[in-house]
Amino acid sequence: MTGNDPLRVEDDIVVTMAYRLSVDGEVIEDSESEDGSRIEFIQGAGLVLPALEDQLYGLVVGDQKDITLQPEEGYGVPDPDAFADIPRSEFPSEIPLQPGVELQLKDEDDELQYAVIESVDNQNVRLNFNHQLAGKVLDFSVHIVSLRTATPEELEHGHVHDEDHHH
C-alpha cells in the first residue's frame, strides 16, 4: 500500500454510497432525491444486505453498478405463516382499518413489529408481518461516492462514526 493507490471496496473500508432502489419498475428509495440520504457503512460489517455487499467488492470511487437481487438475497420470500387475524375491537379508533395501512406494534417482548393491513372484514383485521419487500426482486443502482479506511474505533464498534456533519 503506497498511500496513493486508489482504495477499493474491501472489508474494513468505509463506503459512502448513493443508491437507488427500484421494485417492479418503481423507484422506492433514491438517495439522490430531496429527502434521500447517502448511506455510509463499513464493508463487511453486515450493515447492508449481504448479497448487495458481495457485489461491491473491488469497486472504486466513481464506479456505478446496477445490482439485481432475487427475493432470497433480499428480504426473503413471504412467509405464509406471517399473517395474523386480530379482532377489530383491539385496534384504537384512530387507526384507519384499510388494506395497505402500515402499523407498528409491540409484541410480547416489547419488540417493535411492523405490519401491513392485508384485509378487513366485519370481525377481524388480517395483518401481514412479512417485510414489505419480501418476495420482491430488488433493483439497486449504486454509485460509490467515497472510500476511506475505517478507524480502529469504528471497527471495534462495527459502525461509522460521523463527528463532522459540516457538509
C-alpha angles and dihedrals in degrees: 000000000000096000096246097065108117109254116244127203107270137136114304093021116124107231123199107197137179113207145174122208120202127185121189089351094304121113108233101169127025120174090197094057124101096272097026123114129202114243124237121194143152109257111238095022093103096241094130128041107296092228089054091048090051090059094053100062113118097015118134132208111294094025117135123197137177112220125186118197123195117225092260089057093045125039097333131248119301113275110228088209094055092090128096134188111219123185111253089233090069094064120089111246094244093066111095105229099216133127113267095030110135119222137188114213135177117233127210091281091051090250116148113249127189121216138169123215105248100182141339131214133172095282109021145038114214112216126200113211095183116117105265089239094050110126092016128122107233118216110197125186108193134188121192106226101176142347132201137162113266116245118245088249093054091049091051091052095039096228141075122271113210109191093160114069094162100116 
